[in-house]
Amino acid sequence: MSFQTIIKVIQRLRKDLFTGNSPTTFIWRDLVCFCRVKMASSFARVLSSKRKVGILSLVGAGSLTVGFFLNREQHVNAGAHVRRIYPPSAEYPDLRKHNNCMASHLTPAVYAKLSDKTTPNGYTLDLAIQTGVDNPGHPFIKTVGMVAGDEESYEVFAGIFNPVIKERHNGYDPCTMNHPTDLDASKIRGGQFDDKYVLSSRVRTGRSIRGLSLPPACTRAERREVERVVIDALAGLKGDLAGKYFSLTVMTEQEQQQLIDDHFLFDKPVSPLLTCAGMARDWPDARGIWHNNEKTFLVWVNEEDHTRVISMEKGGNMKRVFERFCKGLQEVERLIQEKGWEFMWNEHLGYILTCPSNLGTGLRAGVHVTLPRLSKDPRFPKILDNLRLQKRGTGGVDTAAVGNTFDISNLDRLGQSEVQLVQTVIDGVNYLIECEKKLERGQDIKIPAPISQFK
Amino acid sequence: MPFGNSHNQLKMKFSSEQEYPDLSKHNNHMAKVLTPALYEKLRSKQTPSGFTLDDVIQTGVDNPGHPFIMTVGCVAGDEETYEVFKELLDPVIQDRHGGYKPTDKHKTDLNPSNLKGGDDLDANYVLSSRVRTGRSICGFCLPPHCSRGERRAVEKLSVEALGALTGDLKGKYYALKNMTEAEQQQLIDDHFLFDKPVSPLLLASGMARDWPDARGIWHNDNKTFLVWVNEEDHLRVISMQKGGNMKEVFNRFCTGLTKIEELFKNKGHAFMWNEHLGYILTCPSNLGTGLRAGVHVKLPNLSKYRQFEEILKRLRLQKRGTGGVDTAAVGGVFDISNADRLGFSEVELVQMVVDGVKLLIVMEKRLEKGQAIEDLMPAQK
């Protein structure tokens, strides 16, 4: 068998693997024998070449499943009793007290269909839903309840991911809709808020490195590889973006205190939503924080995603924050591409991140804004809702507002581009400030018409 | 965090150096033993049910430990873990269990008539007596690794077996997920209820997955014999009562355990046991007897005595607060129990507790009267 033939066979089998069909036995037997004898070295060579990322995931699928089957044979021959396999009905989780998106859509039928499938990396449905099984949720707050272990999770387990995505992202249908990506900051109109009201402006997103598993599933070596690839690229940033990396494992006390004072430091996750998904394994190995010297551009490495990218500054110049955000992201992308890497992205789901809630743009653009009068007006929640904005306390998600200052940001992530979402925040915050000013002058305010979701 | 078979193969794509955990700041038994060479040797292995080296050590990697307290840092996912990964676990066991060698044999002795005395610990000092152990059921994976189907099967089997107990052992099962508020409060008041683990040592190994599915508490009508199902082990068996009659507690413990073992055997399931490691449990620290026999005892004077720790050490006893492991003593009342688990039989360990607590009470009484106790200092057992 030539290398080309092997690739063709694997391509066909990869298709089978994605659709979850069992490959025919005789092909596997030939492939297994051949691989054992001849192919090990070739596979090793290809696997070690970063440039051929496309072939990597392709051949990776084949060799990993070969490995899986090789070991499966050994497992069966081991002599001792084989693990008892229970039917899906015996394994189906008890979701009766649960209130999360996964529980709403994971029927016994869907579970049975997907429970024996794996991604090429070996990630399974049980792994994806574990966090949702372990965390029943809250009567008022509906969490997502599942995560992706790798890029292919969204494809292999589309049967459950798609309805979850649709529910979480207000009807966005990954099967039929395309997600627009637009990082051209020059399209932004306005975006310089009155500093009397807006204390700070911030835009964040995440990016994943294609070919490496995501935080719930990555091995230590993969996580270290993510760190290496990202800090290598960040080291190439220049000018106002030039900066430095602080690894969590070797940080000095002083550096740690400085990062805390700058509000940059992230801690080991304590939220059971995250820890049950396995994201905190091996902490703090290969985790760190990079920021530019001016402290306006920040990258978290290996926290909840491969990277979280944050642009921020005091005051109300959201336009400049977003310009820096786009420039930084595009630069980093260029730098990793030079080394043969790319970000996970596809036209239906946009940028691929660990949590389905962050698909699309993964973007949260927000301000800390003081609205003493408006926040007490009973129409405040409806105004926010119609403007497609959400409020949080100034400590971030799940915190309370302090002294009339709120964190106001976009509700949506998927189905609109970065430019569109930031424009929505800018227009919305302008409206809120106008309301506040009107109330100051004793004038009445109006609830705006609801803006449409998918433009 | 356990992964299925298929996912573990991903790690083999990378070299051993790339995967080896950073243990430079760690202080647990696993970290002391797991050299890069040993990691390389064992990383490609798996038990028949697919438990791998990384699954064994995850809790030890995630929890570096404490400069003073040496945790174990590894768990078993099934019975075969102790065999497949013996090159890691034997030295860990040796270190943890006072030099127990890979070739040593462990004695099991659950004959309560072999216990001498123990029925007369002074009730003015001893508030309560308790003996606990764990049991694992052959053919099922252990809590770090079991699937929901397996865990439910363990529960079902256990409920059936316990349902056949009679006489003073007759009782009732309370599944955690179906418990009423009233039942829950009663179990809390009886100090029977266990909660979802919060210790990162346990959480990191994956034992709390799918909580509270297939977890529950069984106890007899007299509330003196209690079984926890699917907490840290398949079964935790507890015999307890107020006062100082350890003999009676141990009697009931042995009788109950023997009956339960018989009931499981009748259903075609033995307990995991072998002549080297005794009873097989999830944590290597609980191998052998898995037995902790203890009392809540008032020692306000002795506990302040400068050589208290040394006395306990020589008697092969350990102290804990009355909330159990990692709690503080309240009002001079301590939980005193055997320090050993493996290499001594059940009778031997309970005997040590009975004899040791007797001596501690004598010392306490002397100190109350302002008398010296140096002449009572025991030799190292």
Boltz contact constraints between the chains, C-beta under 6 A:
constraints:
  - contact:
      token1: [A, 64]
      token2: [B, 9]
      max_distance: 6.0
  - contact:
      token1: [A, 67]
      token2: [B, 9]
      max_distance: 6.0
  - contact:
      token1: [A, 68]
      token2: [B, 6]
      max_distance: 6.0
  - contact:
      token1: [A, 68]
      token2: [B, 9]
      max_distance: 6.0
  - contact:
      token1: [A, 75]
      token2: [B, 48]
      max_distance: 6.0
  - contact:
      token1: [A, 78]
      token2: [B, 48]
      max_distance: 6.0
  - contact:
      token1: [A, 80]
      token2: [B, 48]
      max_distance: 6.0
  - contact:
      token1: [A, 80]
      token2: [B, 80]
      max_distance: 6.0
  - contact:
      token1: [A, 82]
      token2: [B, 48]
      max_distance: 6.0
  - contact:
      token1: [A, 83]
      token2: [B, 49]
      max_distance: 6.0
  - contact:
      token1: [A, 86]
      token2: [B, 149]
      max_distance: 6.0
  - contact:
      token1: [A, 90]
      token2: [B, 149]
      max_distance: 6.0
  - contact:
      token1: [A, 91]
      token2: [B, 147]
      max_distance: 6.0
  - contact:
      token1: [A, 91]
      token2: [B, 148]
      max_distance: 6.0
  - contact:
      token1: [A, 91]
      token2: [B, 149]
      max_distance: 6.0
  - contact:
      token1: [A, 94]
      token2: [B, 213]
      max_distance: 6.0
  - contact:
      token1: [A, 118]
      token2: [B, 6]
      max_distance: 6.0
  - contact:
      token1: [A, 121]
      token2: [B, 10]
      max_distance: 6.0
  - contact:
      token1: [A, 122]
      token2: [B, 6]
      max_distance: 6.0
  - contact:
      token1: [A, 122]
      token2: [B, 7]
      max_distance: 6.0
  - contact:
      token1: [A, 122]
      token2: [B, 9]
      max_distance: 6.0
  - contact:
      token1: [A, 122]
      token2: [B, 10]
      max_distance: 6.0
  - contact:
      token1: [A, 123]
      token2: [B, 7]
      max_distance: 6.0
  - contact:
      token1: [A, 124]
      token2: [B, 4]
      max_distance: 6.0
  - contact:
      token1: [A, 133]
      token2: [B, 210]
      max_distance: 6.0
  - contact:
      token1: [A, 219]
      token2: [B, 10]
      max_distance: 6.0
  - contact:
      token1: [A, 219]
      token2: [B, 11]
      max_distance: 6.0
  - contact:
      token1: [A, 220]
      token2: [B, 19]
      max_distance: 6.0
  - contact:
      token1: [A, 221]
      token2: [B, 14]
      max_distance: 6.0
  - contact:
      token1: [A, 221]
      token2: [B, 18]
      max_distance: 6.0
  - contact:
      token1: [A, 221]
      token2: [B, 19]
      max_distance: 6.0
  - contact:
      token1: [A, 278]
      token2: [B, 1]
      max_distance: 6.0
  - contact:
      token1: [A, 281]
      token2: [B, 1]
      max_distance: 6.0
  - contact:
      token1: [A, 282]
      token2: [B, 61]
      max_distance: 6.0
  - contact:
      token1: [A, 285]
      token2: [B, 22]
      max_distance: 6.0
